[in-house]
């Protein structure tokens, strides 16, 4: 009897969690919000490339060392679009271009994060930060931190081979670290994406949840990012040229579709976090009927015993 009651309550909790997620889904208007996020990401993409490309010529890095990492992170048609732009930027640098790129990238990225705040708050069923200036400053800071973190990771990832090669030459060590470092490229990409998504799910919504509740959505978003990139690679390889051609227009179409899919995956990760949080909260919190019927229960064993007695009494009353 106790198992039947627990099973019934578990079903009720699951149903209530799904109803909450459905309500938040309708309020969030995911399809249009994902398109808005994709637009702001596209708007901030080229200024970021402009800044990175104008900084890299000051560093002892060649284009051949950078391209493999870019190629592994994006679908093939998108790489075809980025490759000539990077080639052009990496062979020249301009202080004016750097300043313009930084301002434009931070502005567009902060606008994107502001839109992300709004839709994430709808997903999490909470209100936007009341002070508009504070919300905008928060978006600006988050965007700046994300750009610095991702840029630092990319630079460290690229400089890693340089440092290892320098150590091998100076110390005359016979090590295979360089080849091992190159082989962990995918592992590093997964870890970076996981950390970035966890930070986003933890800081962007206007809720005070622990960072552990950001992990389920971060895992989903990371896997979704990698799978979507591979799916677009397969699609472009076998069907892309037949349906939309191989010109510049088709590349932009693929880029926008990919960004839209990534934005949708990001929002779905937020819904997963909400469902997991509320389900765990329902499990931890006692049922209100149990609190009224057995307030004297102190231990878990005593509580289960009183629940069983209560269920048996209710069953006898039916007869």
N, C-alpha and C positions, 0 to 999 in steps of 0.2 A: 504493500500500500504506500509506503514511504517513497519507493522508487517511482510509482505512478504519479504521485504528487510532484516529486522533483522533476520528472519528465514533462509534466504539464506546465510547470512554472518555467522550465527552460524554453519550451516552445513559445510561451507568452513573451519571454524576454527577447527571443530572437525576432518574433513578429514585431514587437515594439521598436526594436533597433532598426529593422528594415523600413518600417513606417516612417521613422524619423529621418532615415537616409533619403527616402523617396520625397519627403516634404522639403528637405534641404536641396535636393536635386532640382526640384521644380523652382525653388526660389533662386537658385544659382544661375539658371538658364545657361547650362554648360556649353551648348553648341555655339552660341553667339559670343560668350565670354572667352572660349578657347580661340575663336577667330581674332578677337581683340588682342589677346596675349601674343598670338603668332605675329600679328602686325607690329607690335612694339618690339618683339624680339628681332624681327627682320630689320626694323628701323635702327636698332642699336648694333646690329651685327657688323655693318660696314664701317662705322666709326671706330669700333673696337679693333677691327682688322687694320684700319688706318694707323691707329696709335701703335699697335704691336709691330706692324711692318716698319714704321719709322724709327722705332727703338732698336729693333734687332740689328740693323746695319752697324750700330755702335758696338755690337758684341761680336766676339770671334765665333760666329755661327754661320754656316752656309745654308743656302736654300735646300740643298739635298738632304740635310739633317732634319729639317722641319717638316717637309712634305709628307714623309711616311706617317707621322703622328696625326696630321690633319686628315690624311687619306683613310686612316683606320677609324676615325671618329665620325665621319659623315658619309652619306651614300655617294656612289660614284658620280652621278650627274651633278650633284652639288659640288663635289670636289673639282669637276671640270670647270665649274663657274668660278670657284675660288682660286684655282691654280694660277691663271694668268694675272689675276689681281695681286696675289701674293708675290709672284715673280716680279711684277712691275714695282711694287712698293719696297720689296726687300733689297733692291739694287739702288735705292735712293732714299734719302731721309731729309726731312724739313722740320724745323722747329715750329713754324706756323702750322703745318699740317698736324703736328703732335698736339699743339694747344687746341686747335679746332676740333680734332678728333676726340680729345679727352672731354671737352665741354659737351659736345654733341652726344657722345656715348653715355656719359653720366646722366644727361637730361633725359634721353630716350629710355635708358635703362631704369631710371627712377620713375618715369611715367609707366613703364611696364610693371614695375613692382607695386606701384600704387593701384593699378588695375588688378594685379594679382592679390593685393590685400583685400580689395572689395569682394572679389569672387570667392576667395578663401574664407572670408568671414561669412558669406552666404552658405558656403559648403559646411562650415562648422556650426552654423546656426547662431552666430553671435553678431553684434553690431560693430560697425566701423568705429575706429577711434574718433572720438567726438571732435577733438581739436584738429582742424584741417591742416594747420601749419605743422603741428606735431606729426601728423600722419605723413605729410609730404617730406618732412625732414627725416623721418624714420625710413621712408622709401629710398630717399637719397643715400642714407648711411648704409642700408642693406645692399643697395646696388653697388656702392663704392667698395664695400667689403667683399662682395661676391666677385667683382672684377679683379680686385687685388689678390684674392685667394686663388682664383682660377689662373690669373696671370702668373702668380708665383709658382703654382704647381707646374704649369707648362714650362716656365723657365728652368725650374729645378730638374724637371724631367729631361729637358734638352741638355742642360749643363751637366747632368749626371754622367753622360758618356765622356764629356770633356774632362771632368775631374778624374774619373777612373783611368782614362788614357794617360793623363798627366802623371798620376801616381805610378802607373805601370812603367812609364818611360824613365822617371826619375829614380825609382827604387829598383828597377830591373827585376820586377817580380813576375813570375810566370803564373798568372792568374787567368781564370776564365770568367771573371766577374763581368766583363764588358758584354760577352755574349749572353750571360744570364740576365743582365740588366735589360737587354733588348727583348729577351723572351718573356719578361713579366709585364710587357706593355699593356696587355688586356687586364691583368690583375690590377695594375695601377689605375687604369681607366675606370674599372668597376668601383674601386675604393673611393676614388675622387668623386664620382657621381653619387655614390651612397652618402658620403659626408655632406656634399652640397645639398642634396634633397632633404636630409635630416635637418640641416640648419634652416632650410626654407620652411618646412612643416612645423618646426619648433618656434620660429620667431615671427613669421609673417601673420598667421591668424591671431586675432585679439583674444586669446585664451591663455590661461595659466596652467597648462598641462606639462607634465614632465617630458623630457626629451625621449624617453623610452617609448612614448606613444606616437612618436614620429617615425619609428623604425619600420612598422609594417608598410606604410605608404611609400617610404623611401626605397625599400626593397622592391616593391611593385614598380615604382617609377624607373628605377635603375634597370630592371629586367625589361620593362617596356621600351625604354630608350634603346637598348642594345638590340632587342628583337625587331623594333620598327626600322632601325637602320639596316639590319640584315634583310628584312622583308622588302624594303625599297631597293636594296641592291639587287635582289633576285628579280623583282618586278621590272626594273629598268633594263636588266640584262636580257630578259626573255620577251617582255611585252612592251616596254617603254617606247622603243623605237618604232614599233608597229602602230601604236595608237596616237602618240602625240608628236612624233618626230624627234629629231636630235638637235634642234636648234636652240638658241638662247631662250626663246619663249618656253620651250618644254622644260628647260632647266629651272626657270623661275616657278613654273607650275609645280614641279617636283619639290622644290624648296619650300613653297608655301604649304603644300600638302603635308610634308614631313613636319614642319613647324606646328601646323594645326594638330597633327596626331600627337606630337610631343606635349603640347599644351593640354590636350584632352587627357592624356595619360597622367599628367601632373595633377589635374583636378580629380581624376578617379583615385589617385593615391590619397588625396585629402579625404575623400569619402570613406576609403578603407580605414584610415586613422580614426575617423568619427565613429564608425561602426564598431571597431575593436575597443575603443575607449568606453563607449556606452555599454557594450556587452560586458566588459570586465567590471564596470561600475555597478551594473545590475547584479552581477554575481557576488560582489563584495558586500553590497548593501542588503540587509535582511528584508524579507517580504513584510509589508506593513501589517498584514493580518497576523503574521507570526509575532510581531512586536506587541500587538494588542493582546494576543492570547497567552503568550508566555514571556511576560516581562521579567519574570524572576529567573530565567535561564541564564546562567553565567558561563558555563563551559560548553564547548561544541558537542560533546557527548550527551550532556544533559539536554541541550537544545534539540538534538535529533530525537532523543527519547520522548520529549514533550510533544514534538511535532507528530511523532507516530501515534502517541496516545490521543492527541487531538483528532487525527484522521480516523482512528478507530471509533472514537465517540461519535463523530459526524456520520460514519457509516452505520452505526447502530441506530442512530436517530432516524435514519431513512426507513428502517423497518418498524 
